[in-house]
Protein backbone atom coordinates (compact mmCIF):
# COMPACT_ATOMS: atom_id res chain seq x y z
CA UNK A 1 0.00 0.00 0.00
CA UNK A 2 1.28 3.47 -0.78
CA UNK A 3 -0.22 6.93 -0.56
CA UNK A 4 2.51 8.67 -2.55
CA UNK A 5 3.43 10.69 0.58
CA UNK A 6 7.00 10.69 1.90
CA UNK A 7 5.98 9.51 5.38
CA UNK A 8 6.72 5.89 6.32
CA UNK A 9 3.57 5.50 8.45
CA UNK A 10 1.43 6.17 5.36
CA UNK A 11 3.00 3.42 3.23
CA UNK A 12 2.64 -0.17 4.41
CA UNK A 13 3.49 -3.72 3.60
CA UNK A 14 2.23 -6.43 5.93
CA UNK A 15 2.14 -10.16 6.39
CA UNK A 16 -0.48 -12.22 8.24
CA UNK A 17 1.36 -15.53 7.90
CA UNK A 18 4.93 -16.31 9.02
CA UNK A 19 7.58 -15.53 6.43
CA UNK A 20 9.64 -18.37 4.94
CA UNK A 21 12.88 -18.43 2.96
CA UNK A 22 11.02 -18.44 -0.36
CA UNK A 23 9.56 -15.01 0.56
CA UNK A 24 12.96 -13.32 0.38
CA UNK A 25 12.62 -12.77 -3.37
CA UNK A 26 9.25 -11.05 -2.88
CA UNK A 27 10.64 -8.92 -0.03
CA UNK A 28 13.45 -7.71 -2.26
CA UNK A 29 10.96 -6.93 -5.01
CA UNK A 30 8.85 -4.89 -2.56
CA UNK A 31 11.91 -3.00 -1.33
CA UNK A 32 12.90 -2.23 -4.93
CA UNK A 33 9.39 -1.00 -5.71
CA UNK A 34 9.34 1.47 -2.82
CA UNK A 35 12.88 2.60 -3.68
CA UNK A 36 11.81 3.36 -7.24
CA UNK A 37 8.84 5.30 -5.88
CA UNK A 38 11.21 7.12 -3.49
CA UNK A 39 8.90 6.34 -0.58
CA UNK A 40 9.76 5.21 2.94
CA UNK A 41 7.51 2.49 4.34
CA UNK A 42 6.77 0.34 7.37
CA UNK A 43 6.50 -3.44 7.40
CA UNK A 44 3.72 -4.64 9.71
CA UNK A 45 3.64 -8.17 11.11
CA UNK A 46 0.30 -9.18 12.59
CA UNK A 47 0.09 -11.86 15.33
CA UNK A 48 -0.48 -14.86 13.06
CA UNK A 49 2.59 -13.81 11.06
CA UNK A 50 4.90 -13.37 14.01
CA UNK A 51 7.62 -15.98 14.40
CA UNK A 52 11.33 -16.28 15.05
CA UNK A 53 11.83 -16.97 11.35
CA UNK A 54 9.84 -13.90 10.32
CA UNK A 55 11.96 -11.69 12.54
CA UNK A 56 15.15 -13.27 11.21
CA UNK A 57 14.17 -12.81 7.56
CA UNK A 58 13.20 -9.17 8.04
CA UNK A 59 16.37 -8.36 9.97
CA UNK A 60 18.51 -10.07 7.33
CA UNK A 61 16.65 -8.02 4.75
CA UNK A 62 17.75 -4.76 6.36
CA UNK A 63 14.72 -4.10 8.56
CA UNK A 64 14.92 -2.84 12.14
CA UNK A 65 12.24 -3.49 14.73
CA UNK A 66 10.50 -0.18 15.42
CA UNK A 67 7.65 -0.74 17.88
CA UNK A 68 4.52 -2.73 18.65
CA UNK A 69 1.14 -1.20 17.84
CA UNK A 70 -2.01 -2.03 19.87
CA UNK A 71 -4.92 -3.34 17.75
CA UNK A 72 -8.37 -2.77 19.21
CA UNK A 73 -11.96 -3.71 18.43
CA UNK A 74 -15.46 -2.97 19.67
CA UNK A 75 -18.86 -4.60 19.16
CA UNK A 76 -20.87 -1.45 18.41
CA UNK A 77 -24.15 -3.34 18.15
CA UNK A 78 -24.16 -3.60 21.95
CA UNK A 79 -23.74 0.12 22.55
CA UNK A 80 -26.54 2.65 23.23
CA UNK A 81 -27.49 5.08 20.49
CA UNK A 82 -27.55 8.10 22.81
CA UNK A 83 -23.83 8.12 23.63
CA UNK A 84 -21.96 11.38 23.17
CA UNK A 85 -19.06 13.35 24.57
CA UNK A 86 -18.91 16.85 26.04
CA UNK A 87 -21.63 19.34 25.11
CA UNK A 88 -18.88 21.86 24.29
CA UNK A 89 -17.92 19.64 21.36
CA UNK A 90 -19.86 19.15 18.14
CA UNK A 91 -18.97 16.61 15.46
CA UNK A 92 -19.93 17.04 11.81
CA UNK A 93 -19.55 15.30 8.45
CA UNK A 94 -17.16 16.52 5.80
CA UNK A 95 -19.19 16.85 2.62
CA UNK A 96 -17.77 19.70 0.54
CA UNK A 97 -14.47 21.14 -0.71
CA UNK A 98 -14.28 23.80 2.02
CA UNK A 99 -14.68 21.23 4.79
CA UNK A 100 -12.23 18.74 3.31
CA UNK A 101 -9.63 21.54 3.18
CA UNK A 102 -10.20 22.10 6.91
CA UNK A 103 -9.93 18.33 7.49
CA UNK A 104 -6.67 18.30 5.54
CA UNK A 105 -5.22 21.26 7.48
CA UNK A 106 -6.07 19.73 10.86
CA UNK A 107 -4.76 16.25 10.08
CA UNK A 108 -1.60 17.60 8.48
CA UNK A 109 -0.82 19.84 11.46
CA UNK A 110 -1.99 17.34 14.06
CA UNK A 111 0.33 14.62 12.77
CA UNK A 112 3.16 17.16 12.39
CA UNK A 113 3.90 16.06 8.84
CA UNK A 114 6.95 17.54 7.10
CA UNK A 115 6.06 20.68 5.16
CA UNK A 116 7.69 19.31 2.01
CA UNK A 117 5.02 16.58 1.86
CA UNK A 118 2.13 19.05 1.75
CA UNK A 119 1.49 18.93 -1.99
CA UNK A 120 1.40 15.12 -2.02
CA UNK A 121 -0.79 15.04 1.07
CA UNK A 122 -3.21 17.45 -0.61
CA UNK A 123 -3.41 15.15 -3.64
CA UNK A 124 -4.02 12.15 -1.38
CA UNK A 125 -6.80 13.82 0.62
CA UNK A 126 -8.52 15.11 -2.50
CA UNK A 127 -8.75 11.55 -3.80
CA UNK A 128 -11.31 10.77 -1.07
CA UNK A 129 -14.86 10.15 -2.24
CA UNK A 130 -17.30 12.47 -0.44
CA UNK A 131 -20.42 11.19 -2.16
CA UNK A 132 -23.31 9.84 -0.12
CA UNK A 133 -22.58 6.28 -1.23
CA UNK A 134 -18.90 6.48 -0.37
CA UNK A 135 -17.45 3.96 2.08
CA UNK A 136 -15.21 6.76 3.40
CA UNK A 137 -16.77 9.07 5.99
CA UNK A 138 -14.74 12.03 7.22
CA UNK A 139 -15.55 13.81 10.47
CA UNK A 140 -14.58 17.10 12.10
CA UNK A 141 -14.84 17.87 15.81
CA UNK A 142 -15.53 21.48 16.81
CA UNK A 143 -14.54 22.96 20.17
CA UNK A 144 -16.76 25.97 20.94
CA UNK A 145 -17.44 26.29 17.22
CA UNK A 146 -13.84 25.94 16.04
CA UNK A 147 -12.80 22.81 14.06
CA UNK A 148 -9.87 21.29 15.95
CA UNK A 149 -9.90 17.51 15.41
CA UNK A 150 -10.49 15.05 12.58
CA UNK A 151 -10.84 11.37 11.77
CA UNK A 152 -11.86 9.02 8.96
CA UNK A 153 -14.30 6.12 9.13
CA UNK A 154 -13.89 3.41 6.49
CA UNK A 155 -16.83 1.02 6.06
CA UNK A 156 -16.42 -2.51 4.76
CA UNK A 157 -18.53 -5.64 5.21
CA UNK A 158 -19.92 -5.51 8.74
CA UNK A 159 -16.95 -3.57 10.12
CA UNK A 160 -16.00 0.10 10.38
CA UNK A 161 -12.34 1.08 10.70
CA UNK A 162 -11.31 4.35 12.34
CA UNK A 163 -8.21 6.08 10.97
CA UNK A 164 -6.38 9.42 10.92
CA UNK A 165 -7.56 10.43 14.40
CA UNK A 166 -5.85 13.69 15.32
CA UNK A 167 -6.38 16.80 17.43
CA UNK A 168 -4.54 20.09 17.08
CA UNK A 169 -1.85 20.31 19.77
CA UNK A 170 -3.34 23.37 21.50
CA UNK A 171 -6.67 21.60 22.04
CA UNK A 172 -5.58 18.25 23.42
CA UNK A 173 -6.61 16.84 26.82
CA UNK A 174 -10.09 18.37 26.58
CA UNK A 175 -12.01 15.19 25.70
CA UNK A 176 -12.29 16.22 22.05
CA UNK A 177 -10.78 13.04 20.61
CA UNK A 178 -13.09 10.95 22.80
CA UNK A 179 -16.15 12.85 21.55
CA UNK A 180 -14.97 12.42 17.96
CA UNK A 181 -14.49 8.67 18.41
CA UNK A 182 -17.89 8.29 20.08
CA UNK A 183 -19.56 10.13 17.19
CA UNK A 184 -17.79 7.88 14.67
CA UNK A 185 -18.86 4.78 16.59
CA UNK A 186 -22.43 6.06 16.77
CA UNK A 187 -22.50 6.57 13.01
CA UNK A 188 -21.30 3.01 12.47
CA UNK A 189 -23.91 1.74 14.95
CA UNK A 190 -26.78 3.64 13.31
CA UNK A 191 -25.64 2.53 9.86
CA UNK A 192 -25.95 -1.14 10.82
CA UNK A 193 -22.29 -2.05 11.24
CA UNK A 194 -21.46 -4.57 13.94
CA UNK A 195 -17.80 -3.89 14.71
CA UNK A 196 -15.36 -1.00 14.91
CA UNK A 197 -11.62 -1.56 14.70
CA UNK A 198 -8.56 0.64 14.96
CA UNK A 199 -4.83 0.62 15.57
CA UNK A 200 -3.61 2.95 18.27
CA UNK A 201 -0.51 4.84 19.16
CA UNK A 202 0.52 4.20 22.74
CA UNK A 203 -0.30 7.84 23.52
CA UNK A 204 -3.89 7.50 22.30
CA UNK A 205 -4.64 4.11 23.82
CA UNK A 206 -6.43 5.38 26.93
CA UNK A 207 -8.83 7.45 24.82
CA UNK A 208 -9.93 4.38 22.87
CA UNK A 209 -10.28 2.29 26.01
CA UNK A 210 -12.54 5.00 27.47
CA UNK A 211 -14.66 4.79 24.31
CA UNK A 212 -15.22 1.09 24.97
CA UNK A 213 -12.59 -0.51 22.76
CA UNK A 214 -10.64 -3.54 23.96
CA UNK A 215 -7.11 -4.43 22.97
CA UNK A 216 -6.96 -7.85 21.30
CA UNK A 217 -3.41 -8.01 19.96
CA UNK A 218 -0.34 -6.03 18.96
CA UNK A 219 1.35 -5.78 15.58
CA UNK A 220 5.13 -5.64 15.24
CA UNK A 221 6.33 -2.78 13.05
CA UNK A 222 9.65 -2.73 11.21
CA UNK A 223 11.37 -0.06 9.14
CA UNK A 224 14.29 -0.24 6.74
CA UNK A 225 17.62 0.76 8.22
CA UNK A 226 19.25 3.83 6.68
GUMI-446166 format. One line per field, with one value per residue (C-alpha): residue number from 1; residue in three letters; y negated, z negated, x negated. Coordinates in Angstrom, 3 decimals. Example, Ala and Ser with C-alpha at 12.3 -4.5 7.8 and 13.67 -1.06 7.14 Angstrom:
<atoms>
kolro <- [1, 2] $
rodren <- [ala, ser] $
Y <- [4.500, 1.060] $
Z <- [-7.800, -7.140] $
X <- [-12.300, -13.670] $
</atoms>
This chain:
<atoms>
kolro <- [1, 2, 3, 4, 5, 6, 7, 8, 9, 10, 11, 12, 13, 14, 15, 16, 17, 18, 19, 20, 21, 22, 23, 24, 25, 26, 27, 28, 29, 30, 31, 32, 33, 34, 35, 36, 37, 38, 39, 40, 41, 42, 43, 44, 45, 46, 47, 48, 49, 50, 51, 52, 53, 54, 55, 56, 57, 58, 59, 60, 61, 62, 63, 64, 65, 66, 67, 68, 69, 70, 71, 72, 73, 74, 75, 76, 77, 78, 79, 80, 81, 82, 83, 84, 85, 86, 87, 88, 89, 90, 91, 92, 93, 94, 95, 96, 97, 98, 99, 100, 101, 102, 103, 104, 105, 106, 107, 108, 109, 110, 111, 112, 113, 114, 115, 116, 117, 118, 119, 120, 121, 122, 123, 124, 125, 126, 127, 128, 129, 130, 131, 132, 133, 134, 135, 136, 137, 138, 139, 140, 141, 142, 143, 144, 145, 146, 147, 148, 149, 150, 151, 152, 153, 154, 155, 156, 157, 158, 159, 160, 161, 162, 163, 164, 165, 166, 167, 168, 169, 170, 171, 172, 173, 174, 175, 176, 177, 178, 179, 180, 181, 182, 183, 184, 185, 186, 187, 188, 189, 190, 191, 192, 193, 194, 195, 196, 197, 198, 199, 200, 201, 202, 203, 204, 205, 206, 207, 208, 209, 210, 211, 212, 213, 214, 215, 216, 217, 218, 219, 220, 221, 222, 223, 224, 225, 226] $
rodren <- [unk, unk, unk, unk, unk, unk, unk, unk, unk, unk, unk, unk, unk, unk, unk, unk, unk, unk, unk, unk, unk, unk, unk, unk, unk, unk, unk, unk, unk, unk, unk, unk, unk, unk, unk, unk, unk, unk, unk, unk, unk, unk, unk, unk, unk, unk, unk, unk, unk, unk, unk, unk, unk, unk, unk, unk, unk, unk, unk, unk, unk, unk, unk, unk, unk, unk, unk, unk, unk, unk, unk, unk, unk, unk, unk, unk, unk, unk, unk, unk, unk, unk, unk, unk, unk, unk, unk, unk, unk, unk, unk, unk, unk, unk, unk, unk, unk, unk, unk, unk, unk, unk, unk, unk, unk, unk, unk, unk, unk, unk, unk, unk, unk, unk, unk, unk, unk, unk, unk, unk, unk, unk, unk, unk, unk, unk, unk, unk, unk, unk, unk, unk, unk, unk, unk, unk, unk, unk, unk, unk, unk, unk, unk, unk, unk, unk, unk, unk, unk, unk, unk, unk, unk, unk, unk, unk, unk, unk, unk, unk, unk, unk, unk, unk, unk, unk, unk, unk, unk, unk, unk, unk, unk, unk, unk, unk, unk, unk, unk, unk, unk, unk, unk, unk, unk, unk, unk, unk, unk, unk, unk, unk, unk, unk, unk, unk, unk, unk, unk, unk, unk, unk, unk, unk, unk, unk, unk, unk, unk, unk, unk, unk, unk, unk, unk, unk, unk, unk, unk, unk, unk, unk, unk, unk, unk, unk] $
Y <- [0.000, -3.466, -6.931, -8.671, -10.691, -10.688, -9.506, -5.891, -5.503, -6.171, -3.423, 0.169, 3.720, 6.426, 10.163, 12.216, 15.533, 16.315, 15.528, 18.366, 18.426, 18.436, 15.012, 13.317, 12.766, 11.052, 8.924, 7.712, 6.926, 4.890, 2.998, 2.233, 1.000, -1.468, -2.600, -3.359, -5.301, -7.121, -6.339, -5.211, -2.486, -0.337, 3.437, 4.641, 8.174, 9.180, 11.856, 14.857, 13.812, 13.369, 15.979, 16.278, 16.975, 13.899, 11.690, 13.267, 12.814, 9.174, 8.356, 10.073, 8.020, 4.764, 4.097, 2.840, 3.494, 0.177, 0.738, 2.726, 1.202, 2.031, 3.343, 2.768, 3.712, 2.970, 4.598, 1.453, 3.345, 3.600, -0.121, -2.650, -5.076, -8.099, -8.117, -11.384, -13.352, -16.854, -19.336, -21.855, -19.642, -19.151, -16.611, -17.040, -15.301, -16.523, -16.848, -19.696, -21.144, -23.796, -21.234, -18.736, -21.538, -22.097, -18.334, -18.301, -21.258, -19.730, -16.249, -17.604, -19.836, -17.339, -14.616, -17.162, -16.057, -17.535, -20.684, -19.314, -16.579, -19.054, -18.928, -15.116, -15.044, -17.447, -15.153, -12.151, -13.821, -15.111, -11.554, -10.770, -10.149, -12.469, -11.189, -9.844, -6.279, -6.479, -3.963, -6.756, -9.071, -12.031, -13.810, -17.100, -17.870, -21.483, -22.962, -25.971, -26.290, -25.938, -22.814, -21.288, -17.506, -15.051, -11.373, -9.017, -6.117, -3.407, -1.023, 2.513, 5.639, 5.515, 3.567, -0.102, -1.077, -4.346, -6.077, -9.424, -10.430, -13.687, -16.798, -20.086, -20.310, -23.367, -21.598, -18.248, -16.844, -18.367, -15.195, -16.219, -13.037, -10.952, -12.854, -12.416, -8.674, -8.289, -10.126, -7.875, -4.778, -6.064, -6.568, -3.005, -1.742, -3.642, -2.526, 1.137, 2.048, 4.570, 3.894, 1.005, 1.564, -0.642, -0.624, -2.946, -4.838, -4.197, -7.835, -7.500, -4.106, -5.382, -7.446, -4.378, -2.294, -5.003, -4.794, -1.086, 0.514, 3.541, 4.426, 7.853, 8.012, 6.031, 5.782, 5.639, 2.784, 2.733, 0.062, 0.236, -0.763, -3.830] $
Z <- [0.000, 0.777, 0.560, 2.548, -0.581, -1.904, -5.376, -6.320, -8.454, -5.365, -3.226, -4.408, -3.599, -5.928, -6.388, -8.241, -7.901, -9.024, -6.431, -4.939, -2.963, 0.356, -0.561, -0.381, 3.368, 2.877, 0.031, 2.257, 5.007, 2.565, 1.331, 4.928, 5.710, 2.817, 3.680, 7.240, 5.883, 3.486, 0.581, -2.944, -4.337, -7.371, -7.399, -9.706, -11.115, -12.586, -15.331, -13.063, -11.060, -14.012, -14.396, -15.053, -11.347, -10.318, -12.541, -11.212, -7.561, -8.045, -9.973, -7.334, -4.747, -6.361, -8.559, -12.140, -14.725, -15.421, -17.884, -18.650, -17.844, -19.865, -17.754, -19.213, -18.431, -19.672, -19.159, -18.406, -18.146, -21.947, -22.550, -23.233, -20.488, -22.810, -23.633, -23.166, -24.570, -26.038, -25.106, -24.292, -21.364, -18.136, -15.456, -11.806, -8.449, -5.804, -2.615, -0.541, 0.706, -2.017, -4.793, -3.307, -3.175, -6.912, -7.493, -5.538, -7.479, -10.864, -10.078, -8.477, -11.456, -14.061, -12.774, -12.392, -8.843, -7.096, -5.162, -2.013, -1.861, -1.753, 1.994, 2.025, -1.072, 0.605, 3.637, 1.383, -0.623, 2.502, 3.804, 1.072, 2.243, 0.435, 2.157, 0.115, 1.230, 0.368, -2.078, -3.404, -5.991, -7.219, -10.475, -12.099, -15.808, -16.813, -20.174, -20.937, -17.220, -16.042, -14.062, -15.953, -15.407, -12.580, -11.768, -8.964, -9.135, -6.490, -6.058, -4.760, -5.207, -8.739, -10.125, -10.377, -10.697, -12.339, -10.967, -10.919, -14.401, -15.324, -17.435, -17.079, -19.774, -21.502, -22.044, -23.420, -26.820, -26.582, -25.701, -22.050, -20.605, -22.798, -21.550, -17.964, -18.415, -20.079, -17.187, -14.669, -16.590, -16.768, -13.007, -12.472, -14.948, -13.313, -9.855, -10.823, -11.242, -13.942, -14.713, -14.908, -14.704, -14.956, -15.570, -18.273, -19.165, -22.737, -23.522, -22.298, -23.817, -26.931, -24.823, -22.869, -26.011, -27.472, -24.311, -24.972, -22.757, -23.958, -22.965, -21.301, -19.964, -18.959, -15.580, -15.244, -13.051, -11.212, -9.143, -6.736, -8.223, -6.684] $
X <- [0.000, -1.282, 0.218, -2.511, -3.435, -7.005, -5.976, -6.720, -3.573, -1.430, -3.004, -2.639, -3.492, -2.229, -2.139, 0.478, -1.365, -4.934, -7.580, -9.638, -12.879, -11.021, -9.563, -12.964, -12.619, -9.253, -10.637, -13.446, -10.962, -8.852, -11.913, -12.896, -9.386, -9.341, -12.875, -11.812, -8.836, -11.209, -8.897, -9.765, -7.514, -6.774, -6.498, -3.716, -3.640, -0.303, -0.089, 0.477, -2.589, -4.896, -7.616, -11.333, -11.833, -9.837, -11.959, -15.153, -14.172, -13.204, -16.367, -18.507, -16.652, -17.750, -14.720, -14.924, -12.241, -10.503, -7.650, -4.525, -1.139, 2.009, 4.916, 8.374, 11.959, 15.457, 18.860, 20.867, 24.153, 24.159, 23.736, 26.540, 27.492, 27.550, 23.832, 21.960, 19.064, 18.906, 21.628, 18.880, 17.925, 19.863, 18.973, 19.933, 19.550, 17.161, 19.191, 17.771, 14.469, 14.278, 14.682, 12.234, 9.635, 10.202, 9.927, 6.670, 5.222, 6.067, 4.764, 1.598, 0.820, 1.988, -0.330, -3.155, -3.899, -6.947, -6.056, -7.692, -5.018, -2.132, -1.487, -1.396, 0.792, 3.206, 3.409, 4.017, 6.804, 8.517, 8.751, 11.315, 14.858, 17.301, 20.423, 23.314, 22.583, 18.903, 17.451, 15.208, 16.769, 14.737, 15.545, 14.576, 14.843, 15.534, 14.540, 16.763, 17.442, 13.840, 12.800, 9.869, 9.900, 10.488, 10.838, 11.863, 14.297, 13.893, 16.828, 16.417, 18.528, 19.916, 16.951, 16.003, 12.340, 11.314, 8.213, 6.381, 7.558, 5.853, 6.384, 4.536, 1.852, 3.344, 6.674, 5.583, 6.615, 10.089, 12.006, 12.289, 10.776, 13.092, 16.151, 14.968, 14.492, 17.892, 19.558, 17.791, 18.864, 22.426, 22.496, 21.305, 23.911, 26.781, 25.636, 25.949, 22.290, 21.464, 17.801, 15.356, 11.621, 8.559, 4.826, 3.612, 0.506, -0.516, 0.304, 3.890, 4.636, 6.431, 8.828, 9.930, 10.279, 12.539, 14.657, 15.222, 12.588, 10.639, 7.110, 6.962, 3.408, 0.344, -1.351, -5.128, -6.326, -9.653, -11.368, -14.287, -17.621, -19.254] $
</atoms>
